[in-house]
Amino acid sequence: MYRIDTGCKTINGERVDTFVRGIVGKNSLLEAEAGTNGYHGENSRAYLRVTTLSKADFYARVKTNEAGQPVSVELCFGGNDGINAILRVLDFAKQVLSDQLSGENT
């Protein structure tokens, strides 16, 4: 088992409880944070953060439209270790969101 910490974010006025864990690879150290406030129509929120804590081969970019609003996020991880790390991040995030929506983490 791995250590999981908890957190909280406010997104557009809505509280989202989050779960945080480290993702350790051979050449990478990432931190993933994910959470949701559940299904609440227009007030539903989901949150995902990926932070590199090492000198991993990592690149991120937010693209914006003509009005300056974000419309996409690009995340790039290099090497075999990077591929494995992002798979573990996505697995963790999916599990957190699924558990919160089913009531397992309430």
C-alpha positions in Angstrom: 0.0 0.0 0.0 1.1 3.6 -0.6 0.6 6.7 1.5 -2.3 8.9 0.5 -2.9 12.4 1.9 -6.0 14.5 1.7 -6.5 18.0 0.5 -9.3 20.4 -0.5 -9.6 22.8 -3.4 -12.2 25.5 -4.1 -13.1 25.6 -7.8 -15.4 28.4 -8.9 -16.9 28.5 -5.4 -17.4 24.8 -5.1 -15.5 22.7 -2.5 -13.7 19.6 -3.8 -12.1 17.1 -1.4 -8.9 15.7 -3.0 -6.5 12.8 -2.4 -2.8 13.2 -3.0 -0.1 10.5 -3.5 3.4 10.3 -4.7 4.2 8.3 -7.9 7.8 7.0 -7.8 9.6 5.6 -10.8 13.1 4.7 -11.6 13.9 8.2 -13.0 10.9 10.2 -11.9 9.1 11.4 -8.9 5.6 12.8 -9.4 2.8 13.9 -7.1 -0.8 13.4 -8.2 -3.8 15.1 -6.7 -7.4 14.3 -7.8 -10.9 14.8 -6.5 -14.5 15.6 -7.3 -17.5 17.0 -5.4 -19.7 14.4 -7.2 -22.6 14.8 -9.6 -24.3 18.2 -8.9 -25.4 19.3 -12.4 -23.7 22.7 -13.2 -22.1 22.7 -9.8 -20.1 19.5 -10.4 -16.4 19.8 -10.3 -13.5 17.5 -10.9 -9.8 18.3 -10.2 -6.5 16.8 -11.3 -3.0 18.0 -10.6 0.3 16.4 -11.7 3.5 17.8 -10.3 7.0 16.7 -11.1 9.2 16.6 -8.0 12.4 15.6 -9.8 14.2 16.3 -13.0 11.9 14.0 -15.0 11.5 14.5 -18.7 8.2 16.3 -18.4 6.5 19.1 -20.4 3.2 20.8 -20.0 1.3 23.5 -21.9 -2.0 25.1 -21.7 -3.5 26.3 -25.0 -5.9 29.3 -25.1 -8.4 30.6 -27.5 -8.6 34.1 -29.0 -10.3 35.3 -25.8 -7.4 34.0 -23.6 -9.6 31.2 -22.1 -7.9 27.8 -21.7 -9.2 25.2 -24.1 -6.7 22.4 -23.8 -3.9 21.0 -21.7 -0.9 19.0 -23.1 1.1 16.8 -20.8 4.2 15.0 -22.2 6.3 12.5 -20.3 9.6 11.1 -21.7 11.1 7.7 -21.6 9.7 4.3 -20.5 9.7 5.5 -16.9 7.6 8.5 -17.9 5.1 6.4 -19.7 4.7 4.1 -16.6 4.5 7.1 -14.3 1.7 8.8 -16.3 -0.2 5.5 -16.4 0.0 5.2 -12.6 -1.1 8.9 -12.3 -4.2 8.2 -14.5 -5.0 4.9 -12.6 -4.8 6.8 -9.3 -7.0 9.7 -10.6 -9.6 7.3 -12.0 -9.8 5.3 -8.8 -10.2 8.5 -6.7 -12.9 9.9 -8.8 -14.7 6.5 -9.1 -14.5 5.9 -5.3 -15.8 9.4 -4.5 -18.7 9.1 -6.9 -19.7 5.7 -5.4 -19.4 7.1 -1.9 -16.4 5.0 -0.8 -14.3 8.0 0.1 -16.9 10.1 1.8 
